[in-house]
Amino acid sequence: MKILICGSRGQLGRSLIESLRGHDVEALARDRLDIAHLEQATQAITAFAPHLVINAAAYNDVDAAESAGAEPYLVNALGPRNLALVTARASIPLVHVSTDYVFDGSSSRPYHEYDLPRPLSMYGRSKLAGEQAVKELNPRHYIVRTAWLFHPAGRNFLNTMRSLADRPEIRAVDDQTGSPTYAPHLAEAIARLIKTEAYGTYHLAGQGGATRFQMARLMFSLLGIDVRLLPVSHTEFPAAAARPRYSVMVSIQEPRIELPLWQEEVGSFVRALG
């Protein structure tokens, strides 16, 4: 299968290239394809003539999005809209990756695919707008919501914690709970999903819920690093954007594609560090 990946330099983009090795893959970063421009999207898809397009491109600086004007919508909403238009015209399926931040975090149970989104932040609202555009314009779509992504390379919470390990004390938020997800496992799940032709919305994230404090504690334990790690409230880290208090996700969608438990996700991350 010929597959075009948009957003190839991110954690998920790099992982998708690896998980889709058996396919004919064209992976484009933003300097080669800015999905916010319809003409570029049209040219890239026309030139490569893929059988499937995966959109892993995103504006994901959650706090900066609050004061970035239209930029988050250009990447997270207009970009998916452009891809949906072009792929629909060519009768090509589109995979669009979204986020747990489309939910407000007020639930007392894990969110499934049929729960009503209510984003709290500009980032969340822009991602929801992207979802809606894809749904409206291309019926052959897979919308994949994921959460708290991490990879041995790139900027993410666990790598930040590793970089702070020589400090006498580290603080990590312990009153916000989500679904930690190892990027290579998500990429493998997407590779399985696109074989099904079962279009729709899917929650693909590490099973179970954890706080960032719990993630960091497990990582340091597995690495054998003795560090003073303190659980704190999110209020100790003032942020421009509101985040969901509880955004654990679960899938009830068929076919059922489940990622490992979040503890196994962190374990796979540690093993990959060598």
BELVEN-V758354 format. One record per residue. N is the residue number from 1. RES is the residue in one letter. SS is DSSP state (H for helix, E for strand, L for the rest). Layout:
N_RES_SS + N_RES_SS
This chain:
1_M_L + 2_K_E + 3_I_E + 4_L_E + 5_I_E + 6_C_E + 7_G_L + 8_S_L + 9_R_L + 10_G_L + 11_Q_H + 12_L_H + 13_G_H + 14_R_H + 15_S_H + 16_L_H + 17_I_H + 18_E_H + 19_S_H + 20_L_L + 21_R_L + 22_G_L + 23_H_L + 24_D_E + 25_V_E + 26_E_E + 27_A_E + 28_L_E + 29_A_L + 30_R_L + 31_D_L + 32_R_L + 33_L_L + 34_D_L + 35_I_L + 36_A_L + 37_H_L + 38_L_H + 39_E_H + 40_Q_H + 41_A_H + 42_T_H + 43_Q_H + 44_A_H + 45_I_H + 46_T_H + 47_A_H + 48_F_H + 49_A_L + 50_P_L + 51_H_L + 52_L_E + 53_V_E + 54_I_E + 55_N_E + 56_A_L + 57_A_L + 58_A_L + 59_Y_L + 60_N_L + 61_D_L + 62_V_L + 63_D_L + 64_A_H + 65_A_H + 66_E_H + 67_S_H + 68_A_L + 69_G_L + 70_A_L + 71_E_H + 72_P_H + 73_Y_H + 74_L_H + 75_V_H + 76_N_H + 77_A_H + 78_L_H + 79_G_H + 80_P_H + 81_R_H + 82_N_H + 83_L_H + 84_A_H + 85_L_H + 86_V_H + 87_T_H + 88_A_H + 89_R_H + 90_A_L + 91_S_L + 92_I_L + 93_P_E + 94_L_E + 95_V_E + 96_H_E + 97_V_E + 98_S_E + 99_T_E + 100_D_H + 101_Y_H + 102_V_H + 103_F_L + 104_D_L + 105_G_L + 106_S_L + 107_S_L + 108_S_L + 109_R_L + 110_P_L + 111_Y_E + 112_H_L + 113_E_L + 114_Y_L + 115_D_L + 116_L_L + 117_P_L + 118_R_L + 119_P_L + 120_L_L + 121_S_L + 122_M_H + 123_Y_H + 124_G_H + 125_R_H + 126_S_H + 127_K_H + 128_L_H + 129_A_H + 130_G_H + 131_E_H + 132_Q_H + 133_A_H + 134_V_H + 135_K_H + 136_E_H + 137_L_H + 138_N_L + 139_P_L + 140_R_L + 141_H_E + 142_Y_E + 143_I_E + 144_V_E + 145_R_E + 146_T_E + 147_A_L + 148_W_L + 149_L_E + 150_F_E + 151_H_L + 152_P_L + 153_A_L + 154_G_L + 155_R_L + 156_N_L + 157_F_H + 158_L_H + 159_N_H + 160_T_H + 161_M_H + 162_R_H + 163_S_H + 164_L_L + 165_A_L + 166_D_L + 167_R_L + 168_P_L + 169_E_L + 170_I_E + 171_R_E + 172_A_E + 173_V_E + 174_D_L + 175_D_L + 176_Q_L + 177_T_E + 178_G_E + 179_S_L + 180_P_L + 181_T_E + 182_Y_E + 183_A_H + 184_P_H + 185_H_H + 186_L_H + 187_A_H + 188_E_H + 189_A_H + 190_I_H + 191_A_H + 192_R_H + 193_L_H + 194_I_L + 195_K_L + 196_T_L + 197_E_L + 198_A_L + 199_Y_L + 200_G_E + 201_T_E + 202_Y_E + 203_H_E + 204_L_L + 205_A_L + 206_G_L + 207_Q_E + 208_G_L + 209_G_L + 210_A_E + 211_T_E + 212_R_H + 213_F_H + 214_Q_H + 215_M_H + 216_A_H + 217_R_H + 218_L_H + 219_M_H + 220_F_H + 221_S_H + 222_L_H + 223_L_H + 224_G_L + 225_I_L + 226_D_L + 227_V_L + 228_R_L + 229_L_E + 230_L_E + 231_P_E + 232_V_E + 233_S_L + 234_H_H + 235_T_H + 236_E_H + 237_F_L + 238_P_L + 239_A_L + 240_A_L + 241_A_L + 242_A_L + 243_R_L + 244_P_L + 245_R_L + 246_Y_E + 247_S_L + 248_V_L + 249_M_E + 250_V_L + 251_S_L + 252_I_L + 253_Q_L + 254_E_L + 255_P_L + 256_R_L + 257_I_L + 258_E_L + 259_L_L + 260_P_L + 261_L_E + 262_W_H + 263_Q_H + 264_E_H + 265_E_H + 266_V_H + 267_G_H + 268_S_H + 269_F_H + 270_V_H + 271_R_H + 272_A_H + 273_L_L + 274_G_L
